[in-house]
Amino acid sequence: MYYVNQEQIERRLNAIPEISSGLRQAAESWDGSLVYGLVQERALHLAIEIVTDVGSYLIDGFIMRDASSYEDIIDITHEEKVMSDEVHAVLTELVRLRKPLVQEYYDWQRHDLHPLSSVLPNILEQFAASVRDYLKREL
């Protein structure tokens, strides 16, 4: 029997609607301003933390192979059929932004709309649904 911390997974998945809303609003109203740039930056960062946290909980709970990086978390959960190929591709691109957002933030182009900002809300919602389906199927 596995111990999967469903409560913590669900808490993180429940944050997705607000993150998606922020990204949608920023993308739809994009004017290159600092405020929208910071909204986008924070929303992308939080999206990364959500998908890697949830992935880590799944890896630990279902005793999947150990992850060696943020990208590996996404790869392992994809290999275990948690998400579709489309979601995997976008989330891999997303987690590659962690270093620029967290460590090289001084070089981040805040006045440019990042291409992921427009597609990520739907992908995050698909991710949440996929994780919930996976949990129902496996538990």
FENRAWO-V605373 format. One record per run of one state. SS is the DSSP state (~ for helix, > for strand, _ for the rest). FROM is the first residue (numbers start at 1). LEN is the number of residues. If there is no record, write none. Layout:
<<SS FROM LEN> <SS FROM LEN>>
//
This chain:
<<_ 1 5> <~ 6 8> <_ 14 2> <~ 16 13> <_ 29 5> <~ 34 28> <_ 62 8> <~ 70 10> <_ 80 5> <~ 85 11> <_ 96 2> <~ 98 5> <_ 103 2> <~ 105 3> <_ 108 8> <~ 116 23> <_ 139 1>>
//
